Every structure is written in structure tokens, then in C-alpha cells.
Amino acid sequence: MANNNTSSFNYRKIAGTNRLSLHSYGLAVDINPFNNPVVYNDGRISPKGAKYNPKNVGTFTSACPIVQKFKELGWRWGGEFNSFKDYHHFDKILSN
């Protein structure tokens, strides 16, 4: 993440759980995590050294065309999560 690598398929569990991440199924993608980090409610930021600054080029906001296109296609954006902000994360939850 510190190298700002974009990733998708990654067979792994959700941190702190025994549940597989949507990345394990190819249903999630993380884009430029150093520019678009995870920001926790307690102020922690991951990856280490990253900062979320919507004024920087390549930083995602709700007005960003990439965010809008993913949402148009039915994907969720982690920047809209309630418990923390996962600005680099997009996922697709399949309905039955």
C-alpha cells in the first residue's frame, strides 16, 4: 500500500475477523491507497505516512469521475462507509 499500488484479487481475511474479504472473490479493488488512504474514526491513517487531501491530484472525492462511474455501475465506494473512510476501496456486492 505504501507504494501506492492498485490491487484487486487478494485471497485474505478481513482484518480482525475470520471472514474472507471481497478481494478474495475478485469483487473489490483498491486504487492508489497512498493518495486515498483508510482514515479511521480515531484519526489513524493507513498506509503509514499517507494523508488524505482532496485538493491533491489523484485523490478521490464524491465528485471524482472514477467514483461516480463505479457507483453508476453499482459498486460501493469506501469513502462513504460510516464506521471509517476507505477512500481507495470499491466493492461490488452481488444480490440474489
C-alpha positions in Angstrom: 0.0 0.0 0.0 2.8 2.4 0.8 4.0 2.1 -2.8 0.5 3.3 -4.0 -0.1 0.1 -5.9 -3.6 -0.6 -7.2 -4.8 -4.1 -6.4 -7.8 -6.3 -6.8 -7.8 -10.1 -6.3 -6.1 -10.9 -2.9 -7.1 -14.0 -1.1 -7.3 -12.8 2.5 -9.5 -12.3 5.6 -11.0 -9.0 6.7 -8.6 -7.7 9.4 -9.7 -8.8 12.8 -12.2 -11.4 11.5 -12.4 -14.9 10.1 -14.4 -13.7 7.1 -13.0 -13.6 3.6 -12.6 -10.1 2.1 -14.5 -9.3 -1.1 -11.0 -9.1 -2.6 -10.8 -12.9 -2.1 -13.6 -13.2 -4.7 -12.4 -10.6 -7.2 -15.2 -8.3 -6.1 -13.2 -5.4 -4.7 -10.4 -3.1 -6.0 -8.1 -0.7 -4.1 -6.8 2.2 -6.2 -3.8 4.4 -5.2 -4.0 3.7 -1.5 -1.3 6.2 -0.6 -3.3 9.1 -2.3 -6.6 7.6 -1.0 -5.9 6.1 2.4 -8.1 4.5 5.0 -8.9 7.1 7.7 -10.2 5.6 11.0 -12.5 7.4 13.4 -9.7 7.6 16.0 -7.5 9.5 13.5 -5.2 6.6 12.4 -4.4 6.5 8.7 -3.3 3.6 6.7 -0.9 3.2 4.9 1.6 4.8 7.3 2.7 8.2 6.2 -0.3 8.7 3.8 -2.6 11.8 4.1 -6.0 12.4 2.6 -6.0 15.7 0.9 -8.9 16.2 -1.6 -7.0 19.1 -3.2 -4.2 16.8 -4.4 -4.4 15.4 -8.0 -5.5 11.7 -7.9 -7.3 12.0 -4.6 -10.9 10.6 -4.7 -13.9 12.6 -3.7 -17.6 12.0 -4.3 -17.4 14.4 -7.3 -14.5 12.4 -8.9 -15.4 10.8 -12.3 -13.9 7.5 -11.2 -16.0 7.4 -8.0 -19.1 8.4 -10.0 -18.5 5.7 -12.6 -18.0 2.9 -10.1 -21.2 4.0 -8.3 -23.1 4.2 -11.6 -22.1 0.5 -12.2 -23.4 -0.5 -8.8 -20.2 -0.6 -6.8 -19.8 0.9 -3.3 -17.2 3.4 -2.5 -15.3 3.1 0.8 -15.2 6.9 1.1 -18.9 6.6 2.0 -18.5 4.0 4.7 -19.9 5.1 8.1 -17.5 3.4 10.6 -14.3 4.6 8.8 -13.4 6.1 5.4 -11.6 3.7 3.0 -11.0 6.2 0.2 -9.1 3.8 -2.1 -11.7 0.9 -1.9 -14.5 0.0 -4.2 -16.5 -3.2 -4.0 -19.4 -5.0 -5.6 -21.9 -6.9 -3.5 -23.9 -9.3 -5.6 -27.6 -9.5 -4.9 -29.5 -12.8 -5.1 
